């Protein structure tokens, strides 16, 4: 009988994977924050709910009712038309603005970046209300149309699908401008110059050269705008519901908040459907981004950005620039400030100038509900940003430096991006209601949900910042005997300070202006500015809303200005 002998070379070796304890702890924290909301959201759509909030029987009835409901298909069609229309409006205006700023010598074009950043200070609910005042039956737009055409009734109905598309599309302009500016800035203008030297005009050059070279960015931006409109809530809730136009996000709100008792099963089914649609859209957005290298035009052979001399035409482009900035920022802010000095909201006339009063500001600034709301909102933004920024900085550093299994941190921290804000609110509502201790309705519950929702933004900022830091400094620290965390605190964090400050300000602005996420989570003692503005509009307190919005925008403009200066100082914005 022969014995089988194996040499050492034939014995398979098992690779030992060393998991960093820091990575395991961070991954555990992310799992605890992300998995329960997602699990409760799916469970609420598949189980009936008892009066105490616990789950009872497994069922597909909520999905079956959804598919049989004719209003579901109608709201889905409304959502698609609304998203595509507002995305097109935003891209057209944003692209025109980006071309003026990046490709021409228009006077004052650099102020467009400042205007886009200042727009971050305006809560979207306030922005929507401002446009309702402008386009409403007694607004200046309909009054102008009456005077021009001699009509006896309002010509334009803002509480319609075109009205929703117009308001949401104009609100997208700052975002599309910033993203299209980045696309044009990374495209070599020599091709456009060659086209114009060959006799092609500016319009032909744009259609045949600029648009084709930037096609991946344009398509990705169109899809991103479609996604944002698909999950948006403020315009559909304020404009659409008043005009009997429902989209998926307002259907979720109606099921979970506007009915008594709340139909969490139906809200969960709506949320799962919206989440599935959004996940598909994000998949296609990722594919577009991955194939963008096919359109690269910048090489090491003498690339430099160029601007086109428009001659006397630069004054025409300056008028277009001013018109877009007035449309996006000037008119909404002007109407809000005007109404804030009125004792009541009525038609716009010369007589209204004699009714100016400071009573609304006395109500807002004085002690009471409004002051506590301002404090709660500032606390929310400060704590949320302070939690997100250092946490994502550590996760990004471990992921970029290829620590064992650290890639999981990047995937987990980016996962909340697939959750629309209203769906995230429904998910955390289910979690907080089922906790064994009272947590729902507190400011802490809103902070936890906001921190999870804005993890992807902090991760992107920190990831980009760590990529710019060479690992030699960290290797020198490790060679000197410093442990991993000491290297991160004393070497990496100081080098990341610029990105972290910019990220902190950005997350702060996102947290304090959000409405759809905290709408389902706030309680009597945790009122926030954006939610309070929504409640004031529903209660008909328009002048108090305008005063509160004016005070808040003035305060947040200072924060936006700081973000602009930091971003410009460290060339996050090339303005």
MARMIGU-459088 format. One record per residue (C-alpha): x, y, z; residue number from 1. Coordinates in steps of 0.25 Angstrom, whole numbers, plus 5000, padded with zeros to 4 digits. Last residue first. Example, Ala and Ser with C-alpha at 12.3 -4.5 7.8 and 13.67 -1.06 7.14 Angstrom:
BEGIN
DRENSE   east   north     up   num
DRENSE   5055    4996   5029     2
DRENSE   5049    4982   5031     1
//
This chain:
BEGIN
DRENSE   east   north     up   num
DRENSE   4940    5327   4964   575
DRENSE   4947    5314   4962   574
DRENSE   4939    5307   4973   573
DRENSE   4946    5296   4981   572
DRENSE   4958    5305   4979   571
DRENSE   4962    5305   4993   570
DRENSE   4960    5320   4995   569
DRENSE   4947    5319   4986   568
DRENSE   4941    5308   4994   567
DRENSE   4944    5315   5007   566
DRENSE   4939    5328   5003   565
DRENSE   4926    5322   4997   564
DRENSE   4924    5314   5010   563
DRENSE   4925    5326   5018   562
DRENSE   4916    5334   5009   561
DRENSE   4906    5322   5010   560
DRENSE   4907    5323   5026   559
DRENSE   4904    5338   5025   558
DRENSE   4893    5336   5015   557
DRENSE   4887    5326   5026   556
DRENSE   4884    5338   5035   555
DRENSE   4878    5347   5025   554
DRENSE   4870    5335   5019   553
DRENSE   4865    5332   5033   552
DRENSE   4860    5346   5036   551
DRENSE   4853    5347   5023   550
DRENSE   4847    5333   5024   549
DRENSE   4841    5337   5038   548
DRENSE   4836    5350   5032   547
DRENSE   4830    5343   5020   546
DRENSE   4823    5332   5029   545
DRENSE   4817    5343   5038   544
DRENSE   4811    5350   5026   543
DRENSE   4806    5337   5020   542
DRENSE   4799    5331   5032   541
DRENSE   4789    5323   5024   540
DRENSE   4789    5311   5033   539
DRENSE   4795    5302   5022   538
DRENSE   4805    5313   5019   537
DRENSE   4809    5314   5034   536
DRENSE   4810    5299   5035   535
DRENSE   4820    5298   5023   534
DRENSE   4828    5310   5029   533
DRENSE   4828    5302   5042   532
DRENSE   4834    5290   5035   531
DRENSE   4845    5298   5029   530
DRENSE   4848    5305   5042   529
DRENSE   4848    5293   5051   528
DRENSE   4839    5289   5063   527
DRENSE   4845    5280   5073   526
DRENSE   4836    5282   5085   525
DRENSE   4822    5279   5079   524
DRENSE   4828    5267   5071   523
DRENSE   4836    5266   5058   522
DRENSE   4838    5252   5051   521
DRENSE   4829    5252   5039   520
DRENSE   4833    5266   5034   519
DRENSE   4848    5264   5038   518
DRENSE   4851    5257   5024   517
DRENSE   4842    5265   5015   516
DRENSE   4846    5279   5021   515
DRENSE   4861    5281   5019   514
DRENSE   4867    5295   5020   513
DRENSE   4874    5293   5033   512
DRENSE   4880    5280   5029   511
DRENSE   4885    5284   5015   510
DRENSE   4892    5297   5020   509
DRENSE   4899    5289   5032   508
DRENSE   4903    5278   5022   507
DRENSE   4910    5289   5013   506
DRENSE   4916    5297   5024   505
DRENSE   4922    5284   5030   504
DRENSE   4927    5280   5016   503
DRENSE   4934    5293   5014   502
DRENSE   4941    5292   5028   501
DRENSE   4944    5277   5026   500
DRENSE   4950    5280   5012   499
DRENSE   4959    5291   5017   498
DRENSE   4963    5283   5030   497
DRENSE   4967    5271   5022   496
DRENSE   4982    5273   5024   495
DRENSE   4980    5276   5039   494
DRENSE   4971    5263   5040   493
DRENSE   4982    5254   5033   492
DRENSE   4994    5257   5042   491
DRENSE   4991    5259   5056   490
DRENSE   4977    5251   5057   489
DRENSE   4979    5241   5047   488
DRENSE   4993    5238   5051   487
DRENSE   4989    5237   5065   486
DRENSE   4978    5227   5061   485
DRENSE   4988    5218   5054   484
DRENSE   4998    5217   5065   483
DRENSE   5011    5226   5064   482
DRENSE   5024    5218   5064   481
DRENSE   5033    5228   5056   480
DRENSE   5030    5218   5044   479
DRENSE   5015    5221   5045   478
DRENSE   5017    5236   5045   477
DRENSE   5026    5234   5032   476
DRENSE   5016    5225   5026   475
DRENSE   5005    5236   5028   474
DRENSE   5014    5247   5022   473
DRENSE   5017    5238   5010   472
DRENSE   5002    5235   5008   471
DRENSE   5000    5247   4999   470
DRENSE   4988    5255   5002   469
DRENSE   4979    5259   4990   468
DRENSE   4971    5246   4990   467
DRENSE   4968    5249   5005   466
DRENSE   4960    5262   5001   465
DRENSE   4952    5255   4990   464
DRENSE   4948    5244   5000   463
DRENSE   4945    5254   5010   462
DRENSE   4935    5262   5001   461
DRENSE   4929    5249   4996   460
DRENSE   4927    5243   5010   459
DRENSE   4921    5256   5015   458
DRENSE   4910    5256   5004   457
DRENSE   4907    5241   5006   456
DRENSE   4906    5242   5021   455
DRENSE   4895    5253   5019   454
DRENSE   4883    5244   5022   453
DRENSE   4889    5237   5033   452
DRENSE   4892    5250   5041   451
DRENSE   4878    5255   5037   450
DRENSE   4871    5243   5043   449
DRENSE   4879    5243   5056   448
DRENSE   4877    5258   5057   447
DRENSE   4862    5257   5055   446
DRENSE   4861    5247   5066   445
DRENSE   4870    5256   5076   444
DRENSE   4860    5267   5073   443
DRENSE   4849    5258   5080   442
DRENSE   4836    5254   5073   441
DRENSE   4839    5239   5074   440
DRENSE   4849    5235   5085   439
DRENSE   4841    5230   5096   438
DRENSE   4847    5217   5101   437
DRENSE   4844    5202   5096   436
DRENSE   4846    5207   5081   435
DRENSE   4835    5203   5072   434
DRENSE   4831    5217   5069   433
DRENSE   4845    5221   5066   432
DRENSE   4848    5210   5056   431
DRENSE   4835    5212   5048   430
DRENSE   4837    5227   5048   429
DRENSE   4851    5225   5043   428
DRENSE   4846    5218   5031   427
DRENSE   4835    5228   5028   426
DRENSE   4845    5239   5029   425
DRENSE   4855    5232   5019   424
DRENSE   4844    5230   5010   423
DRENSE   4841    5245   5010   422
DRENSE   4856    5248   5008   421
DRENSE   4857    5238   4996   420
DRENSE   4866    5226   5000   419
DRENSE   4877    5222   4990   418
DRENSE   4886    5232   4996   417
DRENSE   4885    5225   5009   416
DRENSE   4895    5214   5003   415
DRENSE   4907    5224   5002   414
DRENSE   4912    5221   5016   413
DRENSE   4910    5206   5014   412
DRENSE   4918    5205   5001   411
DRENSE   4929    5214   5006   410
DRENSE   4930    5206   5019   409
DRENSE   4930    5193   5012   408
DRENSE   4943    5197   5004   407
DRENSE   4950    5197   5018   406
DRENSE   4951    5182   5018   405
DRENSE   4966    5182   5020   404
DRENSE   4971    5197   5019   403
DRENSE   4971    5202   5005   402
DRENSE   4977    5215   5008   401
DRENSE   4965    5222   5001   400
DRENSE   4955    5214   5010   399
DRENSE   4962    5216   5023   398
DRENSE   4962    5231   5020   397
DRENSE   4948    5232   5015   396
DRENSE   4943    5225   5028   395
DRENSE   4951    5234   5037   394
DRENSE   4946    5247   5029   393
DRENSE   4932    5241   5029   392
DRENSE   4931    5241   5044   391
DRENSE   4938    5254   5046   390
DRENSE   4928    5261   5036   389
DRENSE   4915    5254   5040   388
DRENSE   4914    5257   5055   387
DRENSE   4918    5272   5054   386
DRENSE   4909    5274   5042   385
DRENSE   4897    5268   5049   384
DRENSE   4900    5275   5063   383
DRENSE   4901    5289   5056   382
DRENSE   4889    5287   5047   381
DRENSE   4880    5282   5058   380
DRENSE   4884    5292   5068   379
DRENSE   4882    5303   5058   378
DRENSE   4868    5298   5055   377
DRENSE   4864    5296   5069   376
DRENSE   4869    5310   5072   375
DRENSE   4861    5316   5061   374
DRENSE   4848    5308   5065   373
DRENSE   4850    5313   5080   372
DRENSE   4850    5327   5075   371
DRENSE   4838    5325   5066   370
DRENSE   4830    5319   5078   369
DRENSE   4832    5329   5088   368
DRENSE   4840    5341   5091   367
DRENSE   4840    5352   5081   366
DRENSE   4848    5351   5067   365
DRENSE   4836    5346   5060   364
DRENSE   4825    5354   5065   363
DRENSE   4833    5367   5065   362
DRENSE   4836    5363   5051   361
DRENSE   4822    5362   5047   360
DRENSE   4818    5375   5054   359
DRENSE   4828    5383   5046   358
DRENSE   4818    5389   5037   357
DRENSE   4816    5395   5023   356
DRENSE   4802    5398   5019   355
DRENSE   4805    5410   5010   354
DRENSE   4812    5401   5000   353
DRENSE   4800    5393   4998   352
DRENSE   4792    5405   4992   351
DRENSE   4802    5404   4980   350
DRENSE   4796    5390   4977   349
DRENSE   4799    5375   4979   348
DRENSE   4787    5367   4983   347
DRENSE   4786    5362   4997   346
DRENSE   4794    5356   5009   345
DRENSE   4792    5363   5022   344
DRENSE   4799    5373   5031   343
DRENSE   4810    5375   5020   342
DRENSE   4825    5376   5023   341
DRENSE   4827    5361   5021   340
DRENSE   4820    5362   5008   339
DRENSE   4831    5371   5002   338
DRENSE   4843    5362   5007   337
DRENSE   4837    5350   5002   336
DRENSE   4834    5356   4988   335
DRENSE   4848    5361   4987   334
DRENSE   4854    5348   4991   333
DRENSE   4846    5340   4980   332
DRENSE   4849    5351   4970   331
DRENSE   4864    5352   4972   330
DRENSE   4868    5338   4973   329
DRENSE   4865    5329   4961   328
DRENSE   4858    5339   4952   327
DRENSE   4867    5350   4956   326
DRENSE   4879    5342   4953   325
DRENSE   4873    5337   4940   324
DRENSE   4871    5352   4936   323
DRENSE   4884    5357   4940   322
DRENSE   4891    5346   4932   321
DRENSE   4883    5349   4920   320
DRENSE   4886    5364   4921   319
DRENSE   4900    5360   4922   318
DRENSE   4899    5352   4910   317
DRENSE   4894    5364   4902   316
DRENSE   4905    5372   4908   315
DRENSE   4915    5362   4903   314
DRENSE   4910    5363   4889   313
DRENSE   4918    5376   4887   312
DRENSE   4930    5367   4886   311
DRENSE   4927    5353   4889   310
DRENSE   4941    5349   4892   309
DRENSE   4941    5334   4895   308
DRENSE   4947    5329   4907   307
DRENSE   4959    5319   4908   306
DRENSE   4963    5308   4918   305
DRENSE   4977    5303   4916   304
DRENSE   4982    5290   4911   303
DRENSE   4996    5290   4906   302
DRENSE   4998    5275   4902   301
DRENSE   4995    5268   4916   300
DRENSE   4982    5264   4911   299
DRENSE   4968    5269   4913   298
DRENSE   4957    5264   4903   297
DRENSE   4951    5252   4910   296
DRENSE   4938    5247   4903   295
DRENSE   4940    5232   4905   294
DRENSE   4944    5234   4919   293
DRENSE   4929    5237   4923   292
DRENSE   4926    5222   4922   291
DRENSE   4926    5220   4937   290
DRENSE   4917    5233   4940   289
DRENSE   4906    5228   4930   288
DRENSE   4906    5214   4937   287
DRENSE   4905    5221   4950   286
DRENSE   4893    5229   4946   285
DRENSE   4886    5216   4940   284
DRENSE   4887    5210   4954   283
DRENSE   4882    5222   4961   282
DRENSE   4870    5222   4952   281
DRENSE   4867    5207   4956   280
DRENSE   4869    5210   4971   279
DRENSE   4860    5222   4969   278
DRENSE   4849    5213   4964   277
DRENSE   4851    5202   4975   276
DRENSE   4851    5213   4986   275
DRENSE   4838    5219   4980   274
DRENSE   4831    5205   4980   273
DRENSE   4836    5202   4994   272
DRENSE   4831    5216   4999   271
DRENSE   4817    5214   4993   270
DRENSE   4817    5200   5000   269
DRENSE   4821    5206   5013   268
DRENSE   4811    5217   5012   267
DRENSE   4800    5207   5010   266
DRENSE   4805    5198   5021   265
DRENSE   4806    5211   5030   264
DRENSE   4792    5215   5028   263
DRENSE   4792    5226   5039   262
DRENSE   4779    5226   5047   261
DRENSE   4774    5236   5043   260
DRENSE   4780    5240   5029   259
DRENSE   4789    5252   5026   258
DRENSE   4801    5246   5033   257
DRENSE   4805    5233   5027   256
DRENSE   4796    5231   5015   255
DRENSE   4796    5245   5011   254
DRENSE   4811    5247   5012   253
DRENSE   4813    5234   5004   252
DRENSE   4804    5239   4993   251
DRENSE   4811    5253   4994   250
DRENSE   4824    5246   4990   249
DRENSE   4817    5237   4979   248
DRENSE   4811    5249   4972   247
DRENSE   4797    5255   4974   246
DRENSE   4790    5266   4966   245
DRENSE   4778    5271   4973   244
DRENSE   4782    5286   4970   243
DRENSE   4784    5289   4985   242
DRENSE   4791    5275   4986   241
DRENSE   4801    5279   4975   240
DRENSE   4805    5293   4979   239
DRENSE   4809    5291   4994   238
DRENSE   4811    5276   4994   237
DRENSE   4816    5274   4980   236
DRENSE   4826    5286   4982   235
DRENSE   4831    5282   4995   234
DRENSE   4833    5267   4993   233
DRENSE   4844    5264   4983   232
DRENSE   4847    5249   4981   231
DRENSE   4844    5249   4966   230
DRENSE   4849    5263   4964   229
DRENSE   4863    5259   4970   228
DRENSE   4863    5247   4961   227
DRENSE   4859    5254   4948   226
DRENSE   4870    5265   4952   225
DRENSE   4880    5254   4953   224
DRENSE   4876    5247   4940   223
DRENSE   4877    5261   4933   222
DRENSE   4891    5263   4939   221
DRENSE   4896    5249   4935   220
DRENSE   4891    5252   4921   219
DRENSE   4897    5266   4921   218
DRENSE   4910    5261   4927   217
DRENSE   4911    5249   4917   216
DRENSE   4908    5259   4905   215
DRENSE   4918    5269   4908   214
DRENSE   4926    5267   4896   213
DRENSE   4913    5266   4888   212
DRENSE   4907    5279   4894   211
DRENSE   4920    5287   4892   210
DRENSE   4923    5283   4877   209
DRENSE   4910    5281   4868   208
DRENSE   4899    5288   4876   207
DRENSE   4908    5299   4883   206
DRENSE   4916    5302   4870   205
DRENSE   4904    5303   4862   204
DRENSE   4898    5313   4872   203
DRENSE   4912    5321   4873   202
DRENSE   4913    5322   4858   201
DRENSE   4921    5313   4849   200
DRENSE   4931    5319   4840   199
DRENSE   4943    5310   4841   198
DRENSE   4949    5319   4852   197
DRENSE   4936    5317   4860   196
DRENSE   4938    5302   4859   195
DRENSE   4953    5303   4862   194
DRENSE   4950    5311   4874   193
DRENSE   4939    5301   4879   192
DRENSE   4950    5290   4878   191
DRENSE   4960    5298   4885   190
DRENSE   4950    5300   4897   189
DRENSE   4956    5287   4904   188
DRENSE   4945    5281   4913   187
DRENSE   4947    5281   4928   186
DRENSE   4942    5295   4931   185
DRENSE   4930    5291   4922   184
DRENSE   4926    5279   4931   183
DRENSE   4929    5287   4944   182
DRENSE   4921    5298   4940   181
DRENSE   4910    5288   4936   180
DRENSE   4910    5283   4950   179
DRENSE   4909    5297   4957   178
DRENSE   4898    5302   4947   177
DRENSE   4890    5289   4949   176
DRENSE   4890    5292   4964   175
DRENSE   4887    5306   4963   174
DRENSE   4876    5304   4952   173
DRENSE   4868    5293   4960   172
DRENSE   4859    5303   4967   171
DRENSE   4855    5308   4953   170
DRENSE   4851    5294   4949   169
DRENSE   4843    5292   4962   168
DRENSE   4835    5305   4960   167
DRENSE   4832    5303   4945   166
DRENSE   4829    5288   4946   165
DRENSE   4819    5290   4957   164
DRENSE   4812    5301   4950   163
DRENSE   4811    5293   4937   162
DRENSE   4805    5282   4946   161
DRENSE   4794    5291   4951   160
DRENSE   4793    5300   4963   159
DRENSE   4799    5312   4956   158
DRENSE   4787    5315   4948   157
DRENSE   4791    5325   4938   156
DRENSE   4781    5335   4931   155
DRENSE   4774    5340   4944   154
DRENSE   4760    5345   4941   153
DRENSE   4755    5358   4934   152
DRENSE   4765    5357   4923   151
DRENSE   4770    5371   4916   150
DRENSE   4782    5364   4909   149
DRENSE   4793    5372   4915   148
DRENSE   4787    5377   4928   147
DRENSE   4782    5364   4931   146
DRENSE   4795    5357   4928   145
DRENSE   4802    5367   4937   144
DRENSE   4792    5364   4949   143
DRENSE   4795    5349   4946   142
DRENSE   4810    5351   4948   141
DRENSE   4808    5361   4960   140
DRENSE   4801    5351   4968   139
DRENSE   4786    5351   4971   138
DRENSE   4783    5338   4964   137
DRENSE   4796    5332   4968   136
DRENSE   4809    5333   4960   135
DRENSE   4817    5343   4969   134
DRENSE   4812    5338   4982   133
DRENSE   4812    5324   4978   132
DRENSE   4827    5326   4974   131
DRENSE   4830    5331   4988   130
DRENSE   4823    5319   4994   129
DRENSE   4832    5310   4986   128
DRENSE   4845    5317   4990   127
DRENSE   4840    5317   5005   126
DRENSE   4838    5301   5004   125
DRENSE   4851    5300   4997   124
DRENSE   4858    5306   5009   123
DRENSE   4867    5318   5004   122
DRENSE   4881    5318   5008   121
DRENSE   4886    5309   4997   120
DRENSE   4882    5320   4988   119
DRENSE   4894    5328   4993   118
DRENSE   4903    5317   4987   117
DRENSE   4897    5319   4973   116
DRENSE   4897    5334   4974   115
DRENSE   4912    5334   4978   114
DRENSE   4915    5325   4966   113
DRENSE   4907    5335   4957   112
DRENSE   4916    5346   4962   111
DRENSE   4927    5341   4953   110
DRENSE   4920    5346   4941   109
DRENSE   4921    5361   4944   108
DRENSE   4924    5365   4930   107
DRENSE   4922    5354   4920   106
DRENSE   4935    5349   4914   105
DRENSE   4929    5336   4909   104
DRENSE   4931    5321   4911   103
DRENSE   4930    5318   4926   102
DRENSE   4920    5328   4931   101
DRENSE   4911    5330   4919   100
DRENSE   4912    5315   4916    99
DRENSE   4908    5311   4931    98
DRENSE   4896    5321   4930    97
DRENSE   4891    5315   4918    96
DRENSE   4893    5301   4923    95
DRENSE   4886    5304   4936    94
DRENSE   4874    5310   4929    93
DRENSE   4873    5298   4919    92
DRENSE   4876    5288   4930    91
DRENSE   4866    5293   4940    90
DRENSE   4854    5294   4930    89
DRENSE   4858    5280   4925    88
DRENSE   4858    5274   4939    87
DRENSE   4845    5281   4943    86
DRENSE   4838    5274   4931    85
DRENSE   4844    5260   4933    84
DRENSE   4841    5260   4948    83
DRENSE   4827    5266   4946    82
DRENSE   4824    5256   4934    81
DRENSE   4829    5244   4942    80
DRENSE   4822    5248   4955    79
DRENSE   4809    5251   4949    78
DRENSE   4809    5237   4942    77
DRENSE   4812    5230   4955    76
DRENSE   4801    5238   4962    75
DRENSE   4791    5233   4951    74
DRENSE   4796    5219   4952    73
DRENSE   4794    5219   4967    72
DRENSE   4781    5227   4966    71
DRENSE   4775    5215   4959    70
DRENSE   4777    5206   4971    69
DRENSE   4778    5191   4967    68
DRENSE   4793    5192   4968    67
DRENSE   4793    5198   4981    66
DRENSE   4783    5189   4987    65
DRENSE   4791    5177   4983    64
DRENSE   4804    5184   4989    63
DRENSE   4796    5186   5002    62
DRENSE   4790    5172   5002    61
DRENSE   4803    5165   5001    60
DRENSE   4801    5160   5015    59
DRENSE   4809    5155   5027    58
DRENSE   4800    5157   5040    57
DRENSE   4803    5165   5053    56
DRENSE   4814    5176   5054    55
DRENSE   4815    5184   5066    54
DRENSE   4810    5199   5066    53
DRENSE   4801    5198   5078    52
DRENSE   4789    5198   5070    51
DRENSE   4794    5186   5062    50
DRENSE   4800    5187   5049    49
DRENSE   4798    5178   5037    48
DRENSE   4811    5172   5031    47
DRENSE   4817    5173   5017    46
DRENSE   4818    5188   5015    45
DRENSE   4822    5191   5029    44
DRENSE   4833    5180   5028    43
DRENSE   4840    5187   5016    42
DRENSE   4841    5200   5024    41
DRENSE   4845    5193   5037    40
DRENSE   4856    5186   5030    39
DRENSE   4861    5199   5023    38
DRENSE   4860    5207   5036    37
DRENSE   4867    5196   5044    36
DRENSE   4879    5193   5034    35
DRENSE   4884    5208   5033    34
DRENSE   4888    5213   5046    33
DRENSE   4892    5199   5053    32
DRENSE   4899    5195   5040    31
DRENSE   4907    5208   5040    30
DRENSE   4911    5207   5055    29
DRENSE   4915    5192   5052    28
DRENSE   4924    5197   5040    27
DRENSE   4931    5207   5048    26
DRENSE   4934    5197   5059    25
DRENSE   4939    5187   5049    24
DRENSE   4947    5197   5042    23
DRENSE   4954    5202   5055    22
DRENSE   4957    5187   5059    21
DRENSE   4964    5186   5046    20
DRENSE   4961    5172   5040    19
DRENSE   4974    5164   5037    18
DRENSE   4971    5154   5026    17
DRENSE   4979    5141   5027    16
DRENSE   4981    5135   5013    15
DRENSE   4980    5120   5014    14
DRENSE   4991    5112   5007    13
DRENSE   4988    5101   4998    12
DRENSE   4998    5089   5000    11
DRENSE   5005    5086   4987    10
DRENSE   5017    5094   4990     9
DRENSE   5019    5088   5004     8
DRENSE   5020    5074   4997     7
DRENSE   5009    5064   4998     6
DRENSE   5012    5049   5001     5
DRENSE   5002    5038   4998     4
DRENSE   5005    5025   5004     3
DRENSE   5006    5013   4996     2
DRENSE   5000    5000   5000     1
//
